[in-house]
Amino acid sequence: MNYLKNIELITTGDGSHSLYVKALKESYHSYAGAYFEARHVFIREGLFVLFKQLARSNKNVTRPSLSDRFVVKEDNVYRSSFKEGEVINGLAASENERPYPEILEIGWGTGLNAILSFEQGLLYNCRMRYTALEPHPLPLFLVERLNYRKFLDARVKDYFLKLHECAWEVEYDLGVITNDSKFVKHKVTLEKFVPEKNKYNLVYFDAFAISKQPDVWTLANFKKLALMMKPGGILVSYASNRIFQNHLIASGFAIEKIPGPAKGLQRKREMVRAKRL
Ligand SMILES: C[S@@+](CC[C@H](N)C(=O)[O-])C[C@H]1O[C@@H](n2cnc3c(N)ncnc32)[C@H](O)[C@@H]1O
């Protein structure tokens, strides 16, 4: 179904925009806060956990605080306990040892999760290679109206539109400002995507809800993701429904139910983080 014909811009509870799809009666993000949801589900509970894994696997990192106090909350904004600019990958002895973690997003949509990830890569000095799947790209005029730039660090905010403007299927080099991070978007469904095995360290599963798009939340799709991920890789999603959990377990993941975005947010009290065994 092409649901892009009837889509409208909405303002969510934290002042950030989202999109409402009339045909699905579904929004791209939580009504309570698009920015806040993305920061919590994908950055705090996904990317920061990957950073922690990378730091742990780096012999040069010895500070115990990394495992014990990785994430702190200040003024409703989640931060890492790394100091800003603290080197994660630069601690490696040589350029070849610098990790290049692979992130895969299912449902790129507005691009909010990607730009927030590059922002954190910049702040905590970790490059990444980010692959996004999206069968229904948004028209640029709509993306231009989204107010995400005002939530972003000045050094990365111009990349928000660049990610939308760059060509599909071509790897884009984000340059030194993001520590040589790379970005590629594929105009394809997860079902049709031809994957490389054993590649991804982190998956953001951000499809529309299972009640709206049950064909995306299938056992076959989670088995496919398991094959594409590295052992120990992390998958995060805002959802926590039983079918999703069962499919993950049957596909070779260990799951954790963890608190969702925040008390009082309308969408979810619980979310799932899964680890590829
Ligand atoms: C919840 S919305 C997008 C959220 C997005 N990450 C964001 O922050 O804007 C779900 C997205 O999944 C995309 N989608 C729908 N079916 C898909 C499929 N089979 N495979 C991958 N993505 C799909 C939709 O077009 C939509 O952009």
The ligand as a Tripos MOL2 file, in Angstrom:
@<TRIPOS>MOLECULE
LIG
   27    29     1     0     0
SMALL
NO_CHARGES

@<TRIPOS>ATOM
      1 C1          7.3340    4.0450   12.2160 C.3       1 LIG1
      2 S1          7.7150    4.6100   10.5980 S.3       1 LIG1
      3 C2          9.3050    5.2460   10.4940 C.3       1 LIG1
      4 C3         10.1000    5.6470   11.5980 C.3       1 LIG1
      5 C4         11.4400    6.1940   11.2090 C.3       1 LIG1
      6 N1         12.4840    5.3890   11.7440 N.3       1 LIG1
      7 C5         11.5180    7.6250   11.6350 C.2       1 LIG1
      8 O1         12.1650    7.9250   12.6420 O.co2     1 LIG1
      9 O2         10.9150    8.4470   10.9640 O.co2     1 LIG1
     10 C6          7.9430    3.0330    9.7620 C.3       1 LIG1
     11 C7          8.7080    3.0770    8.4780 C.3       1 LIG1
     12 O3          8.8690    1.7490    7.9820 O.3       1 LIG1
     13 C8          8.7410    1.7730    6.5850 C.3       1 LIG1
     14 N2          8.3780    0.4270    6.1130 N.ar      1 LIG1
     15 C9          7.1500   -0.0390    5.8040 C.ar      1 LIG1
     16 N3          7.2040   -1.3180    5.4160 N.ar      1 LIG1
     17 C10         8.5070   -1.6840    5.4680 C.ar      1 LIG1
     18 C11         9.2030   -2.8940    5.1810 C.ar      1 LIG1
     19 N4          8.5380   -3.9800    4.7510 N.pl3     1 LIG1
     20 N5         10.5490   -2.9280    5.3060 N.ar      1 LIG1
     21 C12        11.2090   -1.8120    5.7460 C.ar      1 LIG1
     22 N6         10.5950   -0.6360    6.0580 N.ar      1 LIG1
     23 C13         9.2600   -0.5760    5.9240 C.ar      1 LIG1
     24 C14         7.6490    2.8100    6.3740 C.3       1 LIG1
     25 O4          7.5970    3.2790    5.0520 O.3       1 LIG1
     26 C15         8.0160    3.8580    7.3820 C.3       1 LIG1
     27 O5          8.9000    4.8090    6.8590 O.3       1 LIG1
@<TRIPOS>BOND
     1     1     2 1
     2     2     3 1
     3     2    10 1
     4     3     4 1
     5     4     5 1
     6     5     6 1
     7     5     7 1
     8     7     8 2
     9     7     9 1
    10    10    11 1
    11    11    12 1
    12    11    26 1
    13    12    13 1
    14    13    14 1
    15    13    24 1
    16    14    15 ar
    17    14    23 ar
    18    15    16 ar
    19    16    17 ar
    20    17    18 ar
    21    17    23 ar
    22    18    19 1
    23    18    20 ar
    24    20    21 ar
    25    21    22 ar
    26    22    23 ar
    27    24    25 1
    28    24    26 1
    29    26    27 1
@<TRIPOS>SUBSTRUCTURE
     1 LIG1         1 GROUP 0 **** ****
